[in-house]
């Protein structure tokens, strides 16, 4: 797609500052955009980053319009919109159309049990396996190498990417996306140590994944020991995340890569966890809480609080501790100076006491 800045601004409901006749042919990030590209100023970006920009047009949020100096307005063409990120995403879609959905039907190279029930418009690609008594809703895509175990139920418009393993009796809601290599419903890590060896505790529960969940590549979600492990509506799970047995994850959580949650822990709604955050077993992370990257949690986190550190504490406490740690070399030097001064004063006091004793 080729367009002018003016035509693009009109499609976005924006206003042009500068040359509306400039041609644009692509959408790229600020540091990559060339003379025929449109880009955007991210909410957290510094306006001074625009000084080296070469884009044909820069999308900027209306709330940041006053930050644009006269010099910048003379140098660049801007498209002013309500939300720069939303507008840039829409622009990128205009320049990059998604690949159309395949329509392969049920491949003869797939293995589909006779007792399985498949809805309308389902694609099952070569090499996929669908077990006994599986129920798959309409519009689902099951890609090569995917394994759907006995008794699994999938809602409508579910996408199971290549080499995903969904163990038996798992329930998956509508519009769920599970990326390549993820494992849903493997046994939880449950053992008892008896007479010098580990004895496996049967993992007889399941996994329930609710509507509009997305699970990243090579993530693992273990089945419950008795009841279900639950991933509630709208939650987004990044690659390489591990969620243990009997966890109950609230609605619209977001977990970055390598987050690990130990068994029987729960989260409220709208919880966010940065990469490599670790949550111990039987904990509760409150609604709206945020966990910093690489934080290690061994206590419950109250609603709405942000915790960081190892071990994790409220972020204001962690900041104080880090600031204090940064001063340790200076404090150590001061302590040595004080020790020398105290030693010197102690000698002087001893001499004074000795002189007083002689005078007496």
C-alpha positions in Angstrom: 0.0 0.0 0.0 1.2 3.5 -0.9 -0.4 6.6 0.5 0.1 10.2 1.4 0.4 11.6 4.9 -2.9 13.4 4.5 -4.8 10.3 3.4 -3.3 8.3 6.2 -4.2 11.0 8.7 -7.8 11.0 7.5 -8.1 7.2 7.9 -6.8 7.6 11.5 -9.0 10.6 12.4 -5.8 12.6 12.9 -4.5 16.1 12.1 -1.4 16.9 10.0 1.3 19.3 11.1 3.5 19.8 8.1 3.5 18.4 4.6 0.3 16.3 4.0 1.4 15.4 0.4 4.5 13.4 1.5 4.3 9.8 0.3 4.5 6.9 2.8 5.0 3.2 1.9 5.8 1.5 5.2 5.5 1.7 8.9 8.5 1.1 11.1 9.9 1.9 14.6 11.3 5.4 15.2 15.0 4.3 15.0 14.4 2.3 11.8 12.0 4.5 9.8 13.3 6.0 6.5 12.1 8.8 4.3 9.1 6.8 3.0 8.0 5.5 6.4 5.6 6.5 9.0 6.5 6.0 12.7 5.3 7.0 16.1 6.4 8.6 19.4 5.8 6.0 22.1 4.3 7.2 25.4 7.6 6.6 27.3 9.9 8.0 24.5 11.7 11.3 24.9 10.9 14.1 22.5 14.7 14.6 22.0 14.8 11.3 20.3 13.0 12.9 17.4 16.1 15.0 16.5 17.7 12.2 14.5 14.4 10.8 13.0 14.2 10.5 9.2 10.6 9.4 8.8 8.1 10.9 6.4 5.6 11.3 9.2 5.6 10.8 13.0 2.4 9.9 14.8 2.1 11.6 18.2 -0.6 11.6 20.8 -2.6 14.8 21.3 -1.6 14.9 24.9 2.0 15.3 23.9 1.5 17.9 21.1 2.7 20.8 23.3 6.1 19.1 23.6 6.8 19.6 19.9 9.0 22.6 19.6 8.9 25.0 16.7 12.2 23.6 15.5 10.7 20.0 15.4 7.6 21.3 13.7 9.8 22.8 11.0 11.9 19.7 10.6 9.3 17.0 10.7 5.7 16.2 9.6 3.4 15.0 12.4 0.1 13.2 12.5 -1.7 14.2 15.8 -4.1 11.6 17.1 -5.8 10.6 20.4 -3.6 7.6 21.0 -0.3 7.2 19.0 0.2 3.5 19.7 -3.3 2.6 18.6 -2.9 4.7 15.5 0.5 3.1 14.6 -0.9 -0.4 15.1 -3.8 0.5 12.7 -1.2 2.0 10.2 0.9 -1.2 10.4 -2.1 -3.3 9.6 -2.8 -1.2 6.5 0.8 -1.8 5.2 1.0 -5.4 6.3 -2.0 -7.6 5.7 -2.3 -10.8 7.7 -1.9 -14.1 5.9 -5.3 -15.6 5.1 -6.5 -18.5 7.2 -5.8 -21.9 5.6 -8.7 -24.1 4.7 -7.3 -27.7 4.6 -10.1 -29.4 6.4 -9.3 -32.7 8.0 -6.0 -33.9 6.6 -5.8 -37.7 5.8 -2.3 -37.6 7.3 -3.8 -36.6 10.7 -5.0 -39.2 13.3 -8.6 -38.4 14.4 -10.4 -40.9 16.7 -13.8 -42.0 15.4 -15.4 -40.9 18.7 -14.1 -37.3 18.3 -16.6 -34.6 17.5 -15.4 -31.7 15.3 -17.3 -28.5 14.6 -17.8 -26.7 11.3 -14.8 -25.2 9.6 -12.1 -27.0 11.6 -8.6 -27.5 10.1 -6.6 -30.5 11.3 -3.2 -30.4 9.7 -0.9 -33.4 8.8 0.6 -35.1 11.7 -1.9 -33.9 14.3 -3.4 -36.4 16.7 -6.9 -36.2 18.2 -7.9 -38.8 20.8 -11.1 -40.5 21.9 -14.1 -38.5 22.9 -12.5 -35.1 22.0 -15.0 -32.3 21.3 -13.7 -29.5 19.1 -15.8 -26.4 18.5 -16.2 -24.6 15.2 -13.4 -22.6 13.4 -10.5 -24.3 15.2 -7.0 -24.8 13.8 -5.0 -27.8 14.9 -1.5 -27.5 13.5 1.1 -30.3 12.6 2.4 -32.4 15.4 -0.2 -31.2 17.9 -1.5 -33.8 20.4 -5.0 -33.5 21.7 -5.6 -36.2 24.4 -8.7 -38.2 25.2 -11.6 -36.3 26.6 -10.3 -32.8 25.8 -12.9 -30.1 25.0 -12.1 -27.1 22.9 -14.4 -24.1 22.4 -14.8 -22.2 19.1 -12.0 -20.5 17.2 -9.2 -22.1 19.2 -5.7 -22.2 17.6 -3.4 -25.0 18.7 0.0 -24.4 17.1 2.6 -27.1 16.1 3.8 -29.6 18.6 1.5 -28.5 21.4 0.6 -31.3 23.8 -2.9 -31.1 25.5 -3.2 -34.0 28.0 -6.4 -35.8 28.6 -9.6 -34.2 30.0 -8.4 -30.6 29.7 -11.0 -28.0 29.0 -10.2 -25.0 26.8 -12.6 -22.1 26.1 -13.3 -19.9 23.1 -10.7 -17.9 21.1 -7.8 -19.4 23.0 -4.4 -19.4 21.3 -1.7 -21.9 22.4 1.7 -21.4 20.8 4.2 -24.1 19.6 5.6 -26.5 22.1 3.4 -25.6 25.0 2.3 -28.5 27.3 -1.1 -28.3 29.0 -2.1 -30.8 31.6 1.1 -32.6 32.4 1.3 -34.1 35.9 2.1 -31.7 38.7 5.3 -32.1 40.6 3.8 -34.0 43.5 5.8 -36.5 45.6 6.2 -37.9 49.1 9.6 -38.9 50.4 9.3 -42.2 52.1 11.9 -44.8 53.2 14.7 -43.2 51.1 12.8 -42.6 47.9 10.2 -40.4 46.3 6.7 -41.8 46.0 4.5 -40.2 43.3 1.3 -38.6 44.4 -1.4 -39.3 41.7 -2.3 -36.1 39.8 -6.0 -36.8 39.2 -7.2 -33.2 38.5 -7.3 -31.3 35.2 -6.7 -27.9 33.6 -9.4 -25.3 32.7 -8.4 -22.6 30.4 -11.1 -19.9 30.0 -12.0 -17.7 27.0 -9.5 -15.4 25.3 -6.4 -16.7 27.0 -3.1 -16.8 25.0 -0.3 -19.1 26.1 3.2 -18.7 24.7 5.6 -21.1 23.2 7.0 -23.8 25.5 4.9 -22.7 28.4 3.8 -25.4 30.8 0.6 -25.6 32.8 0.3 -28.6 35.1 -2.9 -30.4 35.9 -4.3 -30.3 39.5 -3.8 -33.0 42.0 -7.5 -33.2 42.8 -9.3 -30.2 41.3 -8.4 -28.1 38.3 -5.6 -25.7 37.6 -7.5 -22.7 36.3 -6.4 -19.9 33.9 -9.2 -17.4 33.9 -10.5 -15.2 31.1 -8.2 -12.9 29.1 -5.0 -13.9 30.8 -1.8 -13.6 28.6 1.1 -16.0 29.3 4.5 -15.5 27.7 6.9 -18.1 26.4 8.6 -20.4 28.9 6.2 -19.6 31.8 5.6 -22.5 34.3 2.4 -22.7 36.3 2.2 -25.6 38.7 -0.6 -27.8 39.9 -3.8 -26.5 41.5 -2.9 -22.8 40.8 -5.8 -20.5 40.1 -4.9 -17.6 37.9 -7.3 -14.6 37.8 -8.7 -12.7 34.8 -6.6 -10.6 32.6 -3.3 -11.4 34.2 -0.1 -10.9 32.2 3.1 -12.9 32.9 6.3 -12.2 31.0 8.8 -14.9 30.0 10.2 -17.4 32.6 7.7 -16.5 35.4 7.3 -19.5 37.7 4.4 -20.1 40.0 4.6 -23.0 42.5 1.7 -25.2 43.4 -1.7 -24.1 44.8 -1.0 -20.4 44.5 -3.7 -18.0 43.4 -3.8 -14.5 41.8 -6.5 -11.9 41.6 -7.5 -10.1 38.4 -5.2 -7.8 36.5 -2.0 -9.1 38.1 1.3 -8.4 36.2 4.5 -10.2 36.6 7.9 -9.3 35.0 10.2 -11.8 33.5 11.7 -14.4 35.9 9.5 -13.5 38.8 9.1 -16.5 41.1 6.0 -17.1 43.3 6.2 -19.7 46.1 3.6 -22.3 46.8 0.3 -21.6 48.6 0.6 -17.8 48.1 -2.0 -15.2 47.0 -1.1 -12.3 44.7 -3.8 -9.7 45.1 -5.9 -8.0 42.4 -4.0 -5.4 40.5 -0.7 -6.3 42.1 2.6 -5.9 40.1 5.7 -8.1 40.5 9.0 -6.8 39.3 11.3 -8.8 37.0 13.4 -11.4 38.9 11.6 -10.8 42.1 11.3 -13.8 44.5 8.0 -14.0 46.5 7.5 -16.0 49.7 4.7 -13.9 51.2 1.2 -12.9 50.0 1.1 -9.6 48.0 -1.9 -7.4 48.9 -4.2 -5.9 46.3 -2.7 -3.1 44.2 0.8 -3.2 45.6 4.1 -3.4 43.6 6.7 -5.7 45.0 10.4 -6.1 44.0 13.6 -7.7 45.1 14.9 -11.0 46.4 13.3 -11.7 48.7 10.5 -9.5 47.5 9.2 -6.6 49.5 7.0 -3.5 48.8 8.9 -1.6 46.1 9.5 1.5 48.3 11.1 -0.8 51.0 13.2 -2.5 48.3 14.4 0.9 46.9 15.5 2.0 50.4 17.4 -1.2 50.8 19.1 -0.9 47.4 20.1 2.7 48.2 21.5 1.7 51.5 23.5 -1.1 49.8 24.9 1.3 47.3 26.3 3.3 50.3 28.0 0.4 51.9 31.5 1.1 50.6 31.3 4.6 51.9 29.8 3.4 55.2 32.6 0.8 55.6 35.2 3.5 55.1 33.5 5.7 57.7 33.3 2.8 60.1 37.0 2.2 59.8 37.8 5.8 60.5 35.5 5.8 63.5 37.2 2.6 64.8 40.6 4.3 64.6 39.3 7.4 66.4 37.7 5.3 69.1 41.0 3.3 69.6 43.0 6.5 69.8 40.5 8.0 72.4 40.6 4.8 74.4 44.4 5.1 74.7 44.2 8.7 75.7 41.5 7.9 78.3 43.7 5.1 79.7 46.6 7.5 80.0 44.5 10.2 81.7 43.2 7.6 84.2 46.8 6.5 84.9 48.0 10.0 85.4 45.2 10.7 87.9 46.0 7.5 89.8 49.7 8.5 90.1 48.7 12.1 91.3 46.5 10.6 93.9 
